[in-house]
Amino acid sequence: MSLILGVLGGMGPAATLDFLAKLQAYTPAERDQDHIRVLMDLNPQVPDRNVPGAGAGPVLAEMAGGLAGGGAEVLAMPCNTAHAHADLIARASGLPLIDMIGGAAKAAADTGAHRVGVLGTKGALKLYREYLAARGLGLVTLGGERQEAFMALLYRIKGGDLSARIRAEMAGMAGELVAEGAETLIAGCTEAPLVLSPDDVQVPFLDAGDLLARRCVDICLELEPPPPI
């Protein structure tokens, strides 16, 4: 038997489906019954996490409570920015939330890097700055106008544009972080890996969603203990 995983999803839908595909791919299974049971709330109606005061927190808390009521035993949320509400989610559900930001920060430290580039929203970058600093690592980000360009690119990806032009623009932004001294790069937005791969980056490339999926498998199969509440 494995722990039942509850997933707070829909931020955005394509990124959530990408996460679920990775979760399935990383689960060692020879038959249907070997896979992890997943309860999913794929809710694209969660208010924009990038708009201060939009009210995402209470909606996420309600989702978490619903998953707990449905039988989930541990939670995951494939959205970096929404982890600003992690404490509220844990309190509302009474369940442990697998920490996406913390997992990526640990993986970055494990590469031996001293300066870590992150492609993410302003809210996600704030979280990454704190987590990386706690490990003695510096954060490399895009400058003001380039960060705004990243956000515009992000919303185009959310709108379904996965074209070669979008891929080239994202790869260019990754290259800018490397040029500024990033020794490892974290895709700190779950849309970024939809158009960016390790082959596009000249330094170690960490997909926070991929790392989360791997850790969900380990925790649900009880290969490692769940995080504390």
PyMOL commands that set and color helices and strands:
alter all, ss='L'
color gray80, all
select helices_A, chain A and resi 13-26+32-34+56-70+81-93+100-110+122-134+144-158+164-179+192-194+198-200+208-220
alter helices_A, ss='H'
color red, helices_A
select strands_A, chain A and resi 5-9+38-42+74-76+115-119+138-140+184-187+205-207
alter strands_A, ss='S'
color yellow, strands_A
deselect
rebuild
show_as cartoon
